[in-house]
Amino acid sequence: MIDIKEILYTFAALFAIIDVTGSIPIVINIKHHGMAVKPMQISVICFLVMALFLIGGEKFLSGANIDMHGFAVAGAIILLVYAFEMTLGVHIIKNDECPQGTSAIIPLVFPLYAGAGALTTVIAMRTEYAMINILIAVALNTAIIYFFLKYIDKLEKIIGPQIIYIITKILGIVLLAMASKMFVTNLQALL
């Protein structure tokens, strides 16, 4: 049964975890490295990943002998690499094998938008809320991701390259701190 309160609560929780606005420098950095940001493709895949994880994520991970902490550690490692790139201005992830214009599904879908935090959130919400309400909240969040990615070039022009450079460095450090905490917390839980 559709419940507006459940939708709004789940939407707000996912919106905070996904943090679309905080990803501006990451998306711009990815675009500047020649990877194509395809808003519809990325949004649809985000929705599908979260919906599929909502339905069968726990079973999939346990079937692959992976727990949520191991999954979160893997996501944290990917985020750490991007944080180093943003902060230090180095290019760790090479796109040599990828043709110019290859889609940026990784890292945008996973671990950025449909990362361990969002995926564990949809699983946790399932214990309290109806699946239809969670799916609606996921759809609303992926619609926001779509519009954000569709208009990223305009945002970049409005903000300007100097401000983006500064924000990229600052958010790179913030991302480094968040990813480090995520890595350590989940690694401790694994050990």
Secondary structure in CASP SS format (residue, H / E / C, confidence):
PFRMAT SS
TARGET T0000
AUTHOR 0000-0000-0000
METHOD secondary structure of the structure
MODEL  1
M C 1.00
I C 1.00
D C 1.00
I H 1.00
K H 1.00
E H 1.00
I H 1.00
L H 1.00
Y H 1.00
T H 1.00
F H 1.00
A H 1.00
A H 1.00
L H 1.00
F H 1.00
A H 1.00
I H 1.00
I H 1.00
D C 1.00
V C 1.00
T H 1.00
G H 1.00
S H 1.00
I H 1.00
P H 1.00
I H 1.00
V H 1.00
I H 1.00
N H 1.00
I H 1.00
K H 1.00
H H 1.00
H C 1.00
G C 1.00
M C 1.00
A E 1.00
V C 1.00
K C 1.00
P H 1.00
M H 1.00
Q H 1.00
I H 1.00
S H 1.00
V H 1.00
I H 1.00
C H 1.00
F H 1.00
L H 1.00
V H 1.00
M H 1.00
A H 1.00
L H 1.00
F H 1.00
L H 1.00
I H 1.00
G H 1.00
G H 1.00
E H 1.00
K H 1.00
F H 1.00
L H 1.00
S H 1.00
G H 1.00
A C 1.00
N C 1.00
I C 1.00
D C 1.00
M H 1.00
H H 1.00
G H 1.00
F H 1.00
A H 1.00
V H 1.00
A H 1.00
G H 1.00
A H 1.00
I H 1.00
I H 1.00
L H 1.00
L H 1.00
V H 1.00
Y H 1.00
A H 1.00
F H 1.00
E H 1.00
M H 1.00
T H 1.00
L H 1.00
G C 1.00
V C 1.00
H C 1.00
I C 1.00
I C 1.00
K C 1.00
N C 1.00
D C 1.00
E C 1.00
C C 1.00
P C 1.00
Q C 1.00
G C 1.00
T C 1.00
S E 1.00
A C 1.00
I H 1.00
I H 1.00
P H 1.00
L H 1.00
V H 1.00
F H 1.00
P H 1.00
L H 1.00
Y H 1.00
A C 1.00
G C 1.00
A H 1.00
G H 1.00
A H 1.00
L H 1.00
T H 1.00
T H 1.00
V H 1.00
I H 1.00
A H 1.00
M H 1.00
R H 1.00
T C 1.00
E C 1.00
Y C 1.00
A C 1.00
M H 1.00
I H 1.00
N H 1.00
I H 1.00
L H 1.00
I H 1.00
A H 1.00
V H 1.00
A H 1.00
L H 1.00
N H 1.00
T H 1.00
A H 1.00
I H 1.00
I H 1.00
Y H 1.00
F H 1.00
F H 1.00
L H 1.00
K H 1.00
Y C 1.00
I H 1.00
D H 1.00
K H 1.00
L H 1.00
E H 1.00
K H 1.00
I H 1.00
I H 1.00
G C 1.00
P H 1.00
Q H 1.00
I H 1.00
I H 1.00
Y H 1.00
I H 1.00
I H 1.00
T H 1.00
K H 1.00
I H 1.00
L H 1.00
G H 1.00
I H 1.00
V H 1.00
L H 1.00
L H 1.00
A H 1.00
M H 1.00
A H 1.00
S H 1.00
K H 1.00
M H 1.00
F H 1.00
V H 1.00
T H 1.00
N H 1.00
L H 1.00
Q H 1.00
A H 1.00
L H 1.00
L C 1.00
END
